[in-house]
Amino acid sequence: MRLGGAGARSRRAAEEPEEPEREEVTEAARHEHSHTERHEHAHAHEHEHEHPEHHPGHDYKHMKEKFASDLGHLPIPAWAIAAIVVVVLVLVACCIFCLFKKCFAKKKKPKKVRERKTGRRKKEKEGEGEGGEKEGEVKKPGEEQEKEQEKLGRLEFSLDYNFTDAQLIVGILQAQDLAAMDMGGTSDPYVKVYLLPDKKKKYETKVQRKNLCPVFNETFIFKIPYAELGGKTLMLQVFDFDRFSKHDMIGEIKIPMNSVDLGQPLQQWRDVESGEKEEQEKLGDICISLRYVPTAGKLTVNIMEAKNLKKMDVGGLSDPYVKIILQQNGKRIKKKKTTVKKNTLNPYFNESFSFEVPFEQIQKVQVVITVLDYDKLGSNDPIGKTFMGYGATGVGLRHWSEMLANPRRPVAQWHTLLPEEEVEAALKAKPR
């Protein structure tokens, strides 16, 4: 027993010193391991200093992988991203092309300028007029087209003088290739004929609808002594009729009578030239009241007043009166007129006139109103004109329609007076 206990103690004593040794060995190993790590860390640090070029490549690779992973998480599909890239590339290409073209054009421009300058110098040396074409200047194809477009057409007319009756006979025969004035590429031409400078008598041909090569074949006579004819100028003005606005002038022909040999009849073609458009002369306004009773077939026209009439007398006033004509198909049915108001441009009439018009005829008649200046010695000169009823437009049509829409009730309306020839052309024209 004692021997066994002694053996056990000796074993314990032998085992106890081993634990510190193990601890020492562990500490030594840890120290060696930490030393090794420090050495490796230092070696890696030195290695980084020795090879710095590998670090950016590592970062680029890392960024590329990160971009790819982020791109994969986006909600936009891959085909949409590809389309956006293509659009951006196309826009960039367009910008580059435009910049290149602009720079290329700028380089070319000075050459043309130099050519023009040299052309001018050559022209000055040759002593040519200022109106000629300049050498070195490139002709534009559009310039010839513009000159062609300036052609307004041609007019054929005839002139003759009757020495027995002291009459100048003017014939308007036909026209060709007139300028198109309407939106549809056509015109509604008519010709106005008068003598300058007096303009006392004006004639007009009939309106030829939608025709750039109209045939008129109309003759007009001016009674004028042969001795006075030399100081006159015959005017042939071609107009485009417009129902809803002022008639447009296509062109005109001026014929000084002292340059024409009237010993024999003359017939010729002449080019129509552009003329200065005359400003519309203000002739005044007139207030008219209309009333129609369908059951009785009675049309009442009340001439109420006028204002701002054109001055016709030497003293700057007029002696106005109004003539009312009821007509159908160009034929006069009845004519009436007001009293004359002396020395006034703003007369007040308030005079009523009644006409018998059956209900079935009311849509076919016309009421023509003419304001005239009374003259004791000579003929009464028309100041202005207007009409209502069949074929009327604008205010005239509206007034007539309101009268028919309000039977038995008077409907008053102001009308602007128009030149006599303009109203006559509208009355002759067939409604569209």
C-alpha positions as CSV (number, residue, x, y, z in Angstrom):
1,M,0.0,0.0,0.0
2,R,2.7,2.4,0.9
3,L,4.6,1.4,-2.1
4,G,1.5,2.1,-4.3
5,G,0.9,5.5,-2.7
6,A,4.5,6.5,-3.2
7,G,4.3,5.4,-6.8
8,A,1.2,7.5,-7.3
9,R,2.8,10.6,-5.8
10,S,5.9,10.2,-7.9
11,R,3.6,10.0,-11.0
12,R,1.8,13.2,-10.0
13,A,5.0,14.9,-9.3
14,A,6.4,13.9,-12.6
15,E,3.2,15.1,-14.4
16,E,2.9,18.5,-12.7
17,P,6.1,19.9,-14.1
18,E,5.0,18.9,-17.6
19,E,2.1,21.4,-17.7
20,P,4.2,24.5,-17.3
21,E,6.4,23.2,-20.1
22,R,3.3,22.7,-22.3
23,E,2.3,26.3,-21.4
24,E,5.8,27.5,-22.2
25,V,5.7,25.6,-25.5
26,T,2.3,27.1,-26.3
27,E,3.5,30.6,-25.5
28,A,6.6,30.0,-27.6
29,A,4.5,28.8,-30.5
30,R,2.2,31.8,-30.2
31,H,5.2,34.1,-30.2
32,E,6.7,32.4,-33.2
33,H,3.3,32.5,-35.0
34,S,2.9,36.2,-34.3
35,H,6.4,36.8,-35.4
36,T,5.7,34.9,-38.6
37,E,2.6,36.9,-39.2
38,R,4.5,40.2,-38.7
39,H,7.1,39.0,-41.0
40,E,4.6,38.0,-43.6
41,H,2.8,41.3,-43.2
42,A,6.0,43.2,-43.6
43,H,6.9,41.1,-46.6
44,A,3.5,41.8,-48.1
45,H,3.9,45.5,-47.5
46,E,7.3,45.4,-49.1
47,H,5.8,43.4,-52.0
48,E,3.1,46.1,-52.5
49,H,5.8,48.8,-52.7
50,E,7.8,46.7,-55.1
51,H,4.8,46.0,-57.4
52,P,2.3,49.0,-57.3
53,E,1.0,48.4,-60.8
54,H,-1.2,45.4,-59.9
55,H,-3.4,47.4,-57.5
56,P,-5.3,49.5,-60.1
57,G,-6.1,46.4,-62.2
58,H,-7.5,44.8,-59.1
59,D,-9.7,47.9,-58.4
60,Y,-10.9,48.0,-62.1
61,K,-11.8,44.4,-61.9
62,H,-13.6,44.9,-58.6
63,M,-15.5,47.9,-60.0
64,K,-16.5,46.0,-63.2
65,E,-17.8,43.1,-61.1
66,K,-19.7,45.5,-58.9
67,F,-21.2,47.3,-62.0
68,A,-22.2,44.0,-63.5
69,S,-23.9,42.9,-60.3
70,D,-25.7,46.3,-59.9
71,L,-26.8,46.1,-63.6
72,G,-28.3,42.7,-62.9
73,H,-30.4,44.1,-60.1
74,L,-31.9,47.0,-62.3
75,P,-35.6,46.7,-63.2
76,I,-34.9,47.8,-66.9
77,P,-34.5,44.9,-69.3
78,A,-31.3,44.4,-71.2
79,W,-32.8,45.2,-74.6
80,A,-34.0,48.6,-73.3
81,I,-30.5,49.5,-72.2
82,A,-29.1,48.4,-75.6
83,A,-31.7,50.6,-77.3
84,I,-30.8,53.6,-75.2
85,V,-27.1,53.1,-76.0
86,V,-27.9,52.9,-79.7
87,V,-29.9,56.2,-79.6
88,V,-27.2,58.0,-77.7
89,L,-24.6,56.9,-80.3
90,V,-26.9,58.0,-83.2
91,L,-27.3,61.5,-81.6
92,V,-23.6,61.8,-81.1
93,A,-23.0,60.8,-84.7
94,C,-25.5,63.4,-85.9
95,C,-23.9,66.2,-83.8
96,I,-20.5,65.3,-85.3
97,F,-21.9,65.3,-88.8
98,C,-23.6,68.7,-88.3
99,L,-20.4,70.3,-86.9
100,F,-18.4,68.9,-89.8
101,K,-20.9,70.2,-92.3
102,K,-21.0,73.6,-90.7
103,C,-17.2,73.9,-90.7
104,F,-17.0,72.7,-94.3
105,A,-19.6,75.3,-95.4
106,K,-17.7,78.1,-93.6
107,K,-14.6,77.2,-95.5
108,K,-16.4,77.4,-98.8
109,K,-18.2,80.7,-98.3
110,P,-15.2,83.0,-98.6
111,K,-14.4,81.6,-102.0
112,K,-17.9,82.7,-103.3
113,V,-17.4,86.1,-101.8
114,R,-14.1,86.4,-103.5
115,E,-15.6,85.4,-106.8
116,R,-18.4,88.0,-106.5
117,K,-15.8,90.7,-105.6
118,T,-13.7,89.9,-108.6
119,G,-16.7,89.9,-110.8
120,R,-17.7,93.4,-109.6
121,R,-14.1,94.7,-110.2
122,K,-14.2,93.3,-113.8
123,K,-17.5,94.9,-114.4
124,E,-16.4,98.3,-113.1
125,K,-13.3,98.1,-115.4
126,E,-15.5,97.3,-118.4
127,G,-17.7,100.3,-117.6
128,E,-21.0,98.5,-117.8
129,G,-24.2,99.9,-116.2
130,E,-25.2,99.2,-112.7
131,G,-28.4,97.3,-113.8
132,G,-26.5,94.5,-115.6
133,E,-25.7,91.1,-114.2
134,K,-22.4,90.8,-112.3
135,E,-19.7,88.5,-113.5
136,G,-18.6,85.7,-111.2
137,E,-22.0,85.7,-109.6
138,V,-23.7,82.3,-109.9
139,K,-27.2,82.5,-111.4
140,K,-29.8,80.9,-109.1
141,P,-32.4,78.7,-110.8
142,G,-35.1,80.4,-108.8
143,E,-34.5,83.8,-110.3
144,E,-35.7,82.7,-113.8
145,Q,-38.8,81.1,-112.2
146,E,-39.6,84.4,-110.4
147,K,-39.4,86.3,-113.7
148,E,-41.8,83.8,-115.3
149,Q,-44.2,84.2,-112.4
150,E,-44.3,87.9,-112.9
151,K,-46.0,87.4,-116.2
152,L,-49.6,88.3,-115.6
153,G,-51.0,87.3,-119.0
154,R,-52.0,88.9,-122.3
155,L,-55.0,90.8,-123.5
156,E,-56.3,91.2,-127.1
157,F,-58.2,94.4,-127.9
158,S,-59.3,96.5,-130.8
159,L,-59.4,100.3,-131.4
160,D,-61.3,102.2,-134.0
161,Y,-62.6,105.8,-134.4
162,N,-65.8,106.9,-136.1
163,F,-65.0,110.4,-137.4
164,T,-68.6,110.9,-138.5
165,D,-70.1,110.5,-135.0
166,A,-66.9,111.4,-133.0
167,Q,-66.8,108.0,-131.3
168,L,-63.9,106.0,-130.0
169,I,-64.8,102.3,-130.2
170,V,-62.9,100.0,-127.9
171,G,-63.3,96.2,-128.2
172,I,-62.2,93.8,-125.5
173,L,-61.8,90.5,-127.3
174,Q,-60.0,87.9,-125.2
175,A,-57.2,87.2,-122.7
176,Q,-54.6,84.4,-122.3
177,D,-52.6,82.9,-119.5
178,L,-53.9,85.3,-116.8
179,A,-52.5,85.1,-113.3
180,A,-54.3,82.8,-110.9
181,M,-55.6,84.9,-108.0
182,D,-57.9,82.5,-106.2
183,M,-57.0,79.6,-103.8
184,G,-58.1,77.0,-106.4
185,G,-55.5,78.1,-108.9
186,T,-57.9,80.1,-111.1
187,S,-59.5,83.6,-111.4
188,D,-62.8,85.2,-112.2
189,P,-61.6,87.9,-114.5
190,Y,-63.3,91.0,-116.0
191,V,-61.9,94.1,-117.7
192,K,-62.6,97.7,-116.7
193,V,-62.3,100.3,-119.5
194,Y,-62.0,104.1,-119.1
195,L,-60.1,107.2,-120.2
196,L,-57.7,109.2,-118.2
197,P,-57.5,111.8,-116.7
198,D,-61.2,112.4,-116.3
199,K,-62.6,108.9,-115.5
200,K,-66.1,110.2,-116.2
201,K,-67.3,107.1,-117.9
202,K,-66.2,103.6,-116.9
203,Y,-67.2,100.4,-118.6
204,E,-66.8,96.8,-117.5
205,T,-67.0,93.5,-119.2
206,K,-69.0,90.5,-117.8
207,V,-67.2,88.3,-115.3
208,Q,-65.9,85.1,-116.7
209,R,-66.0,82.4,-114.0
210,K,-62.9,80.3,-113.2
211,N,-61.2,81.0,-116.5
212,L,-57.6,82.1,-117.1
213,C,-58.1,82.3,-120.9
214,P,-61.5,84.1,-121.1
215,V,-63.2,85.3,-124.3
216,F,-65.1,88.6,-123.8
217,N,-66.0,89.9,-127.3
218,E,-67.5,93.1,-125.9
219,T,-67.5,96.6,-127.4
220,F,-67.6,100.0,-125.6
221,I,-68.1,103.5,-127.1
222,F,-66.7,106.8,-125.8
223,K,-68.2,109.9,-127.4
224,I,-65.2,112.3,-127.6
225,P,-64.0,114.8,-130.2
226,Y,-61.0,113.8,-132.2
227,A,-59.2,117.0,-131.2
228,E,-59.4,116.1,-127.5
229,L,-58.4,112.5,-128.0
230,G,-54.7,113.1,-128.2
231,G,-54.5,114.2,-124.5
232,K,-56.2,111.1,-123.2
233,T,-54.9,107.7,-122.1
234,L,-57.0,104.6,-122.5
235,M,-56.9,102.3,-119.4
236,L,-57.6,98.6,-119.7
237,Q,-57.6,97.1,-116.2
238,V,-58.0,93.3,-115.6
239,F,-59.6,92.4,-112.2
240,D,-60.4,89.2,-110.4
241,F,-63.9,89.3,-109.1
242,D,-64.3,88.4,-105.4
243,R,-67.8,88.1,-104.0
244,F,-66.6,88.4,-100.3
245,S,-64.0,91.1,-100.5
246,K,-62.5,93.8,-102.6
247,H,-61.7,92.8,-106.2
248,D,-58.0,92.1,-106.8
249,M,-56.3,93.8,-109.8
250,I,-54.5,91.3,-112.0
251,G,-52.8,93.9,-114.1
252,E,-53.4,96.8,-116.6
253,I,-52.6,98.1,-120.0
254,K,-52.0,101.9,-120.6
255,I,-52.5,103.2,-124.1
256,P,-51.6,106.9,-124.7
257,M,-54.0,107.9,-127.5
258,N,-51.4,110.3,-129.1
259,S,-49.3,107.2,-129.9
260,V,-52.1,105.4,-131.8
261,D,-52.9,105.9,-135.5
262,L,-56.7,105.9,-135.7
263,G,-56.8,106.3,-139.5
264,Q,-57.5,102.5,-139.7
265,P,-58.8,99.9,-137.2
266,L,-56.3,98.5,-134.9
267,Q,-56.3,95.0,-133.3
268,Q,-53.4,93.6,-131.3
269,W,-52.2,91.6,-128.3
270,R,-50.4,93.2,-125.4
271,D,-48.9,91.9,-122.2
272,V,-50.7,92.8,-119.0
273,E,-48.4,94.7,-116.6
274,S,-48.7,95.1,-112.9
275,G,-50.4,98.3,-111.8
276,E,-50.6,100.3,-108.6
277,K,-53.5,99.3,-106.5
278,E,-55.8,102.1,-105.8
279,E,-56.9,102.6,-102.3
280,Q,-60.6,102.1,-101.7
281,E,-62.2,105.6,-101.7
282,K,-64.7,106.1,-98.8
283,L,-68.1,107.0,-100.3
284,G,-70.2,107.0,-97.1
285,D,-72.8,104.8,-95.3
286,I,-76.5,104.5,-95.6
287,C,-79.1,103.2,-93.1
288,I,-81.9,101.1,-94.5
289,S,-84.9,99.4,-92.9
290,L,-86.6,96.4,-94.6
291,R,-90.0,94.9,-93.8
292,Y,-91.8,92.1,-95.5
293,V,-95.4,90.8,-95.0
294,P,-95.7,87.3,-96.6
295,T,-99.5,87.1,-96.5
296,A,-99.9,90.4,-98.3
297,G,-96.8,90.1,-100.5
298,K,-95.7,93.6,-99.5
299,L,-92.1,94.7,-99.2
300,T,-91.4,98.0,-97.5
301,V,-88.0,99.8,-97.9
302,N,-87.4,102.7,-95.6
303,I,-84.4,105.0,-96.4
304,M,-83.6,106.4,-93.0
305,E,-80.4,108.4,-93.2
306,A,-76.8,108.6,-94.6
307,K,-73.5,109.8,-93.2
308,N,-70.0,110.7,-94.3
309,L,-71.0,111.0,-98.0
310,K,-68.3,111.8,-100.6
311,K,-68.0,115.5,-101.4
312,M,-69.2,116.0,-105.0
313,D,-69.7,119.8,-105.3
314,V,-67.0,122.5,-105.6
315,G,-68.0,123.9,-102.2
316,G,-67.1,120.6,-100.5
317,L,-70.8,119.5,-100.0
318,S,-73.3,117.5,-102.0
319,D,-77.0,117.5,-102.8
320,P,-77.8,113.8,-102.2
321,Y,-80.9,111.8,-102.9
322,V,-81.5,108.0,-103.1
323,K,-82.8,105.9,-106.0
324,I,-84.4,102.5,-105.2
325,I,-84.8,99.9,-107.9
326,L,-86.6,96.6,-107.6
327,Q,-85.4,94.2,-110.2
328,Q,-85.4,90.5,-111.2
329,N,-83.1,88.7,-113.6
330,G,-81.5,92.0,-114.5
331,K,-84.9,93.5,-115.5
332,R,-86.2,96.5,-113.7
333,I,-89.6,96.0,-112.1
334,K,-90.1,99.3,-110.3
335,K,-88.1,102.5,-109.5
336,K,-88.6,105.1,-106.8
337,K,-86.5,107.9,-105.4
338,T,-86.4,110.2,-102.3
339,T,-86.4,113.9,-102.1
340,V,-83.1,115.9,-102.6
341,K,-81.4,117.1,-99.4
342,K,-79.4,120.3,-100.2
343,N,-75.8,121.0,-99.1
344,T,-75.2,118.2,-96.7
345,L,-73.0,115.1,-96.4
346,N,-75.1,113.6,-93.6
347,P,-78.7,113.7,-94.9
348,Y,-81.8,112.5,-92.9
349,F,-84.6,111.1,-95.1
350,N,-86.9,108.7,-93.2
351,E,-88.9,108.0,-96.4
352,S,-90.7,104.7,-97.0
353,F,-91.5,102.9,-100.3
354,S,-93.7,99.9,-100.8
355,F,-93.4,97.2,-103.5
356,E,-95.7,94.3,-104.3
357,V,-93.6,91.1,-104.2
358,P,-95.4,87.7,-104.0
359,F,-94.0,85.2,-101.5
360,E,-92.8,82.8,-104.3
361,Q,-90.8,85.7,-105.9
362,I,-89.2,87.2,-102.7
363,Q,-86.1,84.9,-103.0
364,K,-85.5,86.0,-106.6
365,V,-85.6,89.8,-106.5
366,Q,-83.0,92.4,-105.8
367,V,-83.3,95.8,-104.2
368,V,-80.6,98.1,-105.6
369,I,-79.9,101.3,-103.6
370,T,-78.0,104.2,-105.3
371,V,-77.0,107.5,-103.7
372,L,-76.6,110.3,-106.2
373,D,-75.6,113.9,-106.2
374,Y,-78.3,116.1,-107.8
375,D,-77.0,118.6,-110.4
376,K,-79.2,121.2,-112.0
377,L,-77.0,121.8,-115.1
378,G,-75.6,118.4,-115.9
379,S,-76.3,114.7,-115.2
380,N,-76.6,113.5,-111.7
381,D,-73.4,111.8,-110.5
382,P,-73.6,108.6,-108.5
383,I,-71.9,108.7,-105.1
384,G,-72.1,105.1,-104.2
385,K,-74.2,101.9,-104.4
386,T,-75.3,98.8,-102.6
387,F,-77.9,96.0,-103.0
388,M,-79.7,93.3,-101.1
389,G,-81.6,90.1,-102.1
390,Y,-80.7,87.5,-104.7
391,G,-77.0,87.2,-105.2
392,A,-76.0,89.5,-102.4
393,T,-73.1,88.8,-100.0
394,G,-71.9,90.0,-96.7
395,V,-74.1,92.7,-95.1
396,G,-76.6,92.7,-97.9
397,L,-77.2,89.0,-97.6
398,R,-77.4,89.1,-93.8
399,H,-79.9,92.0,-93.9
400,W,-82.1,90.2,-96.4
401,S,-82.0,86.9,-94.4
402,E,-82.9,88.7,-91.1
403,M,-85.9,90.4,-92.8
404,L,-87.2,87.0,-94.1
405,A,-86.6,85.4,-90.6
406,N,-88.6,88.2,-88.9
407,P,-91.8,88.7,-91.0
408,R,-93.9,91.8,-90.4
409,R,-91.1,93.4,-88.3
410,P,-88.8,96.2,-89.7
411,V,-85.1,95.3,-89.6
412,A,-82.7,98.2,-89.9
413,Q,-79.0,97.9,-91.0
414,W,-76.2,100.2,-92.0
415,H,-74.6,99.5,-95.4
416,T,-71.3,100.8,-96.8
417,L,-71.6,102.4,-100.2
418,L,-69.4,100.8,-102.9
419,P,-68.3,102.1,-106.4
420,E,-71.0,101.8,-109.0
421,E,-69.0,99.6,-111.3
422,E,-68.2,97.1,-108.5
423,V,-71.9,96.7,-107.6
424,E,-72.8,96.4,-111.3
425,A,-70.3,93.6,-111.8
426,A,-71.7,91.8,-108.7
427,L,-75.2,92.1,-110.1
428,K,-74.2,90.7,-113.5
429,A,-72.3,87.7,-111.9
430,K,-74.1,84.5,-111.4
431,P,-74.3,83.4,-107.7
432,R,-71.9,80.5,-106.8
